[in-house]
């Protein structure tokens, strides 16, 4: 089973998938005339200027972004970046940047379609995302893609955003403070249950407070390391850019990496971190109180900007500057080693960051999975899904997760494929909606 899933995983995350992800983002960027890059300051103005939002919806546009960020800012920003640099060399960070720049257009288009084609369920809550913009925006011959996305979306979270997260937290707390894994799992179960059983409004309230706090705290700690090692930053950036096109040589326990490895792991881990193209974030943005899809699209694209171009960059630069790649260590342990070398008690910054990031990922993705289940089975699926989500959390602290990682990675790819096909088909509509909006604004 493991060998079979490994083979499937290697295929679905191979060159064709990476080309589809980057190609979709590039196609949307060109079709939008790179408005996502030109309107970053305006997007921040929209986010901060109208935090409560105007129009129909369940949560504010700000809360929608924080809910989506709660799911994307996770272990990928700490362990995922480190793994990408170990497997792909420092150049992997450069390709994460490229993925984010074109991914902003992907995330923008996802949110525009999510708001444009959302529905209200039987309980009056707003539901949207790829399954709805496929069903409501495309010809019925494509509708099977909506069901495929919903099935994979319902299942994928139990791996990548549930058991994997609780396992990561239990390991780091056991290593740092000798906390028994099961105790960690049970505490997480209670905390997550207290949030998600209250529905999207409670998830949004917690995310709106916790996400800015944890993201700014982590960025601040990284900034302190960079400021105290400012003279090393130009050389580190040069190494990152150079190895993106030439590969990286072996050093110490670091095996070196080819240019293809830098591209493959940079793009794959970049998508894993910011989820642009995966189709998860638009499920949160569909619940925003707004009548203007373009507004929410611009706010949504900031998720990719913040997640990858800010938080992941902070992690990657600290790792490169502290020169810990030759140690042979990987994952969160490598990031912890880098921060420990950069400032006193730096390893505890990583430990706390990993715990908070994992917790918010669990509450954010619970909403994604629930909305997919509601699409499949109706509103009666909400409570059973939440209870099952909570019950599985302690299991993640007790099982061997290699196979779970592989299955979750594969399910994520199967989520992305229907979504990317839909975005390519709906691209002309997104371009027209955007042109009409900016023409009216001129």
C-alpha positions as CSV (number, residue, x, y, z in Angstrom):
1,X,0.0,0.0,0.0
2,X,2.8,2.4,1.0
3,X,4.7,1.7,-2.3
4,X,1.5,2.2,-4.4
5,X,0.6,5.5,-2.7
6,X,4.2,6.7,-3.0
7,X,4.1,5.9,-6.8
8,X,0.8,7.7,-7.1
9,X,2.1,10.7,-5.1
10,X,5.2,11.0,-7.2
11,X,2.9,11.1,-10.3
12,X,0.3,13.6,-9.0
13,X,3.0,15.9,-7.7
14,X,5.2,15.4,-10.7
15,X,6.1,17.8,-13.5
16,X,2.6,17.9,-15.0
17,X,1.0,19.0,-11.7
18,X,3.7,21.6,-11.0
19,X,3.3,23.0,-14.5
20,X,-0.5,23.1,-14.1
21,X,-0.2,25.0,-10.8
22,X,2.3,27.5,-12.1
23,X,0.7,27.6,-15.6
24,X,-2.7,28.4,-14.2
25,X,-1.3,31.2,-12.0
26,X,0.7,32.6,-14.9
27,X,-2.4,32.5,-17.2
28,X,-4.5,34.3,-14.6
29,X,-1.8,36.8,-13.9
30,X,-1.5,37.7,-17.6
31,X,-5.2,37.7,-18.1
32,X,-5.6,40.1,-15.2
33,X,-2.7,42.2,-16.5
34,X,-0.9,41.6,-13.2
35,X,-3.4,43.6,-11.2
36,X,-2.7,41.4,-8.2
37,X,0.8,42.7,-8.0
38,X,-0.1,46.3,-8.8
39,X,-2.9,46.4,-6.2
40,X,-1.2,45.1,-3.1
41,X,-1.3,48.5,-1.2
42,X,-5.0,48.9,-2.3
43,X,-5.8,45.4,-1.0
44,X,-4.3,46.2,2.4
45,X,-6.4,49.4,2.4
46,X,-9.6,47.4,1.7
47,X,-8.7,44.9,4.4
48,X,-8.1,47.6,7.1
49,X,-10.5,50.2,5.9
50,X,-13.7,48.1,5.8
51,X,-13.1,45.4,8.4
52,X,-16.7,44.6,9.1
53,X,-17.8,44.5,5.4
54,X,-21.0,45.5,3.7
55,X,-23.6,43.1,2.2
56,X,-24.7,39.5,2.6
57,X,-22.5,37.0,4.4
58,X,-21.8,35.4,7.8
59,X,-18.4,36.9,8.8
60,X,-16.5,40.1,8.0
61,X,-14.0,40.1,5.1
62,X,-11.2,40.5,7.6
63,X,-12.4,37.4,9.5
64,X,-12.6,35.5,6.3
65,X,-9.0,36.3,5.5
66,X,-7.9,35.4,9.1
67,X,-9.9,32.1,8.9
68,X,-8.2,31.2,5.6
69,X,-4.8,32.2,7.1
70,X,-5.5,30.2,10.2
71,X,-5.5,27.1,7.9
72,X,-2.6,28.1,5.7
73,X,-0.1,29.5,8.3
74,X,0.8,26.1,9.8
75,X,3.5,23.6,10.1
76,X,4.4,24.3,6.4
77,X,5.8,27.6,7.4
78,X,8.1,26.0,9.9
79,X,8.7,22.4,9.0
80,X,7.7,22.6,5.3
81,X,10.1,25.4,4.5
82,X,13.0,23.6,6.3
83,X,12.1,20.3,4.4
84,X,12.1,22.2,1.1
85,X,15.5,23.7,1.7
86,X,17.0,20.3,2.8
87,X,15.6,18.5,-0.3
88,X,15.9,21.3,-2.9
89,X,18.7,23.5,-1.5
90,X,18.5,27.2,-0.7
91,X,17.2,27.8,-4.3
92,X,13.9,26.2,-3.3
93,X,13.0,29.4,-1.4
94,X,13.3,31.4,-4.7
95,X,10.8,29.0,-6.4
96,X,8.5,29.4,-3.4
97,X,8.6,33.2,-4.1
98,X,7.7,32.6,-7.8
99,X,4.9,30.3,-6.8
100,X,3.5,32.9,-4.4
101,X,3.7,35.8,-7.0
102,X,1.6,33.9,-9.6
103,X,-0.4,32.2,-6.8
104,X,-1.7,35.6,-5.8
105,X,-3.7,35.7,-9.0
106,X,-4.9,32.1,-8.4
107,X,-6.1,33.0,-4.9
108,X,-7.7,36.2,-6.3
109,X,-9.7,34.3,-8.9
110,X,-10.7,31.6,-6.4
111,X,-12.3,34.2,-4.1
112,X,-14.0,36.1,-6.9
113,X,-15.6,32.9,-8.1
114,X,-16.4,31.8,-4.6
115,X,-18.4,35.0,-3.8
116,X,-20.0,35.2,-7.3
117,X,-21.4,31.6,-7.1
118,X,-22.0,31.0,-3.4
119,X,-25.3,29.7,-2.0
120,X,-27.1,29.7,1.3
121,X,-27.7,26.3,2.9
122,X,-30.8,25.1,4.7
123,X,-29.6,26.8,8.0
124,X,-29.1,30.1,6.3
125,X,-25.2,29.9,6.3
126,X,-23.3,30.9,3.2
127,X,-21.5,28.1,1.4
128,X,-19.1,28.5,-1.5
129,X,-15.8,27.3,-2.9
130,X,-14.8,25.1,-5.9
131,X,-17.7,22.7,-5.6
132,X,-20.2,25.6,-5.9
133,X,-18.4,27.6,-8.7
134,X,-18.1,24.3,-10.6
135,X,-21.8,23.5,-10.2
136,X,-23.1,27.0,-10.7
137,X,-20.6,28.4,-13.1
138,X,-19.8,25.6,-15.5
139,X,-21.8,23.4,-17.9
140,X,-23.3,20.3,-16.3
141,X,-20.8,18.0,-18.1
142,X,-18.2,19.4,-15.6
143,X,-20.4,18.9,-12.5
144,X,-18.7,15.6,-11.6
145,X,-15.6,17.7,-10.8
146,X,-17.6,19.4,-8.0
147,X,-18.4,16.1,-6.4
148,X,-14.8,14.9,-6.8
149,X,-13.5,18.0,-5.1
150,X,-16.0,17.7,-2.2
151,X,-15.1,14.1,-1.6
152,X,-11.3,14.7,-1.6
153,X,-11.8,17.9,0.5
154,X,-13.9,16.1,3.1
155,X,-11.2,13.4,3.5
156,X,-7.9,15.4,3.0
157,X,-8.2,17.5,6.2
158,X,-8.1,14.4,8.5
159,X,-4.6,13.9,7.3
160,X,-2.8,17.1,6.6
161,X,-4.7,19.3,8.9
162,X,-5.7,17.0,11.8
163,X,-3.6,13.9,12.6
164,X,-0.4,15.4,11.1
165,X,-0.8,18.6,13.1
166,X,-1.5,16.9,16.4
167,X,1.5,14.6,15.8
168,X,3.8,17.5,15.1
169,X,2.7,19.3,18.3
170,X,3.0,16.2,20.4
171,X,6.5,15.5,19.1
172,X,7.8,19.0,19.7
173,X,6.3,19.2,23.2
174,X,7.7,15.7,24.1
175,X,11.2,16.7,22.8
176,X,11.2,20.1,24.6
177,X,9.2,19.5,27.8
178,X,8.8,15.7,28.0
179,X,5.0,16.0,27.7
180,X,3.3,12.6,27.0
181,X,1.9,12.6,23.4
182,X,-1.5,11.4,24.5
183,X,-1.8,14.2,27.0
184,X,-1.1,16.7,24.2
185,X,-3.7,15.0,22.0
186,X,-6.4,15.2,24.6
187,X,-5.7,18.8,25.5
188,X,-5.8,19.7,21.8
189,X,-9.0,17.8,21.4
190,X,-10.7,19.9,24.1
191,X,-9.4,23.2,22.8
192,X,-10.3,22.5,19.2
193,X,-13.8,21.2,20.2
194,X,-14.4,24.4,22.2
195,X,-13.9,26.4,19.0
196,X,-15.3,24.4,16.1
197,X,-18.5,23.2,17.9
198,X,-19.5,26.9,17.8
199,X,-19.5,27.0,14.0
200,X,-17.9,29.4,11.5
201,X,-18.6,32.6,13.6
202,X,-16.7,31.3,16.6
203,X,-13.9,30.0,14.4
204,X,-13.7,33.4,12.7
205,X,-13.6,35.2,16.1
206,X,-10.8,33.0,17.4
207,X,-8.9,33.3,14.2
208,X,-9.3,37.1,14.0
209,X,-7.6,37.4,17.4
210,X,-5.1,34.5,17.3
211,X,-3.8,34.7,13.7
212,X,-2.5,38.3,13.8
213,X,-0.9,37.7,17.2
214,X,0.9,34.5,16.2
215,X,2.0,35.7,12.8
216,X,3.3,39.1,14.0
217,X,5.1,37.4,17.0
218,X,6.8,34.9,14.7
219,X,7.7,37.6,12.2
220,X,9.1,39.8,15.0
221,X,11.3,37.0,16.3
222,X,12.6,36.3,12.8
223,X,13.1,40.0,12.3
224,X,15.3,40.2,15.4
225,X,17.5,37.4,14.1
226,X,17.8,39.1,10.7
227,X,18.6,42.5,12.3
228,X,21.3,41.0,14.5
229,X,22.8,39.3,11.4
230,X,22.1,42.1,8.9
231,X,25.5,41.9,7.3
232,X,24.8,38.3,6.2
233,X,21.5,39.0,4.4
234,X,22.9,40.1,1.0
235,X,25.1,37.0,0.8
236,X,22.2,34.8,1.8
237,X,19.9,36.3,-0.9
238,X,22.7,35.8,-3.5
239,X,23.0,32.1,-2.5
240,X,19.2,31.6,-2.7
241,X,19.0,33.2,-6.2
242,X,22.1,31.5,-7.5
243,X,21.3,28.0,-6.3
244,X,17.8,28.4,-7.9
245,X,19.4,28.3,-11.3
246,X,22.6,26.3,-10.7
247,X,21.7,23.9,-7.9
248,X,23.6,23.6,-4.6
249,X,26.7,21.7,-3.7
250,X,27.0,19.2,-0.9
251,X,28.3,20.4,2.4
252,X,28.6,18.5,5.7
253,X,25.4,16.4,6.2
254,X,23.7,18.3,3.3
255,X,23.6,16.2,0.2
256,X,23.3,19.1,-2.3
257,X,20.4,19.6,-4.8
258,X,19.8,19.9,-8.5
259,X,18.0,22.8,-10.2
260,X,15.0,20.4,-10.7
261,X,15.0,19.5,-7.0
262,X,14.9,23.3,-6.2
263,X,12.0,23.9,-8.5
264,X,10.1,20.7,-7.5
265,X,10.3,21.1,-3.7
266,X,10.0,24.9,-3.9
267,X,6.8,24.8,-5.8
268,X,5.3,21.8,-4.0
269,X,6.1,23.1,-0.5
270,X,5.0,26.6,-1.5
271,X,1.6,25.4,-2.6
272,X,1.4,23.2,0.6
273,X,2.1,26.3,2.6
274,X,-0.1,29.0,0.9
275,X,-2.7,26.6,-0.7
276,X,-3.0,28.8,-3.8
277,X,-4.8,26.5,-6.4
278,X,-5.8,23.9,-3.8
279,X,-9.3,25.3,-3.5
280,X,-9.5,25.4,0.2
281,X,-9.3,29.2,1.0
282,X,-12.3,30.2,-1.2
283,X,-14.5,28.1,1.1
284,X,-13.7,30.7,3.9
285,X,-13.9,33.7,1.6
286,X,-17.4,32.7,0.3
287,X,-18.7,33.4,3.9
288,X,-17.5,37.0,3.9
289,X,-20.0,39.9,4.3
290,X,-19.6,41.5,0.9
291,X,-21.5,42.1,-2.4
292,X,-18.4,42.8,-4.4
293,X,-16.4,39.7,-5.5
294,X,-13.4,41.8,-6.6
295,X,-13.0,43.3,-3.1
296,X,-12.9,39.9,-1.5
297,X,-10.6,38.7,-4.3
298,X,-8.0,41.4,-3.5
299,X,-8.3,40.6,0.2
300,X,-7.9,36.9,-0.5
301,X,-4.7,37.3,-2.5
302,X,-3.1,38.9,0.6
303,X,-3.2,35.4,2.2
304,X,-0.6,34.2,-0.3
305,X,1.5,37.3,0.1
306,X,1.5,37.1,4.0
307,X,2.0,33.3,4.2
308,X,4.8,32.8,1.7
309,X,6.4,36.2,0.8
310,X,6.5,37.2,4.5
311,X,6.3,34.2,7.0
312,X,8.0,31.5,4.8
313,X,10.7,34.0,3.7
314,X,11.5,34.8,7.4
315,X,12.0,31.1,8.1
316,X,14.0,30.4,5.0
317,X,16.3,33.4,5.5
318,X,17.0,32.5,9.1
319,X,17.9,28.9,8.0
320,X,20.3,30.1,5.3
321,X,21.9,32.9,7.3
322,X,22.6,30.6,10.3
323,X,24.1,28.0,7.9
324,X,22.4,25.0,9.5
325,X,21.7,23.0,6.3
326,X,25.0,21.1,6.5
327,X,23.9,19.7,9.9
328,X,21.9,17.0,8.2
329,X,18.8,17.8,10.4
330,X,15.5,18.4,8.7
331,X,11.9,19.6,9.4
332,X,11.0,21.7,12.4
333,X,14.2,20.6,14.2
334,X,16.2,22.4,11.6
335,X,14.2,25.6,12.0
336,X,14.5,25.3,15.8
337,X,18.3,24.9,15.4
338,X,18.5,28.0,13.2
339,X,16.5,30.2,15.6
340,X,18.4,28.8,18.6
341,X,21.7,29.9,17.0
342,X,20.3,33.3,16.1
343,X,18.9,34.3,19.5
344,X,18.8,33.0,23.1
345,X,15.8,30.8,23.6
346,X,15.1,30.8,19.9
347,X,14.1,27.1,19.9
348,X,11.2,28.0,22.2
349,X,9.9,30.5,19.6
350,X,9.7,27.7,17.1
351,X,8.1,25.3,19.7
352,X,5.4,27.9,20.6
353,X,5.0,28.9,16.9
354,X,4.5,25.3,15.8
355,X,1.8,24.7,18.5
356,X,-0.1,27.8,17.7
357,X,0.2,27.3,13.9
358,X,-0.9,23.7,14.2
359,X,-3.9,24.6,16.4
360,X,-5.2,27.3,14.0
361,X,-4.7,25.0,11.0
362,X,-6.9,22.4,12.7
363,X,-9.8,24.9,13.4
364,X,-9.5,26.5,9.9
365,X,-9.5,23.2,8.0
366,X,-12.4,21.8,10.1
367,X,-14.6,24.4,8.4
368,X,-13.3,23.5,5.0
369,X,-14.0,19.8,5.5
370,X,-17.4,20.5,7.0
371,X,-18.5,22.7,4.0
372,X,-17.4,19.9,1.7
373,X,-19.4,17.4,3.7
374,X,-22.5,19.7,3.7
375,X,-22.2,19.9,-0.1
376,X,-22.3,16.1,-0.3
377,X,-24.8,15.3,2.4
378,X,-26.6,18.5,3.4
379,X,-26.6,20.5,6.6
380,X,-27.3,17.3,8.7
381,X,-23.6,16.4,8.1
382,X,-22.3,19.4,10.1
383,X,-22.4,18.1,13.6
384,X,-21.3,14.5,12.9
385,X,-18.4,15.9,10.9
386,X,-17.3,18.2,13.8
387,X,-17.6,15.4,16.3
388,X,-15.5,13.0,14.1
389,X,-12.9,15.8,13.5
390,X,-12.5,16.3,17.3
391,X,-12.4,12.5,18.0
392,X,-9.6,11.8,15.5
393,X,-7.2,14.5,17.0
394,X,-5.6,12.3,19.8
395,X,-5.2,9.4,17.3
396,X,-2.6,11.5,15.4
397,X,-0.3,11.6,18.5
398,X,-0.2,7.8,18.6
399,X,0.3,6.5,15.1
400,X,3.1,6.3,12.5
401,X,2.4,9.2,10.2
402,X,4.5,8.4,7.1
403,X,1.6,6.7,5.3
404,X,-0.8,9.4,6.5
405,X,1.4,12.1,5.1
406,X,1.5,10.3,1.7
407,X,-2.2,9.8,1.6
408,X,-2.9,13.4,2.6
409,X,-0.5,14.8,0.1
410,X,-2.1,12.7,-2.7
411,X,-5.7,13.8,-1.6
412,X,-4.5,17.4,-1.7
413,X,-3.4,17.0,-5.3
414,X,-6.7,15.4,-6.2
415,X,-8.4,18.5,-4.6
416,X,-6.3,20.8,-6.7
417,X,-6.9,19.2,-10.1
418,X,-10.7,19.9,-10.3
419,X,-10.2,23.4,-8.9
420,X,-7.5,24.3,-11.4
421,X,-9.6,23.0,-14.3
422,X,-12.5,25.2,-13.1
423,X,-10.3,28.3,-12.8
424,X,-8.9,27.8,-16.3
425,X,-12.5,27.5,-17.7
426,X,-13.8,30.4,-15.5
427,X,-10.8,32.6,-16.2
428,X,-12.5,34.8,-18.9
429,X,-15.4,35.5,-16.5
430,X,-12.9,36.6,-13.8
431,X,-11.2,38.8,-16.3
432,X,-14.5,40.4,-17.4
433,X,-15.7,41.0,-13.8
434,X,-12.4,42.6,-12.9
435,X,-12.3,44.8,-16.0
436,X,-15.9,46.0,-15.4
437,X,-15.1,46.8,-11.7
438,X,-11.9,48.8,-12.4
439,X,-13.5,50.6,-15.3
440,X,-16.3,51.7,-13.1
441,X,-13.8,52.8,-10.4
442,X,-11.7,54.8,-12.9
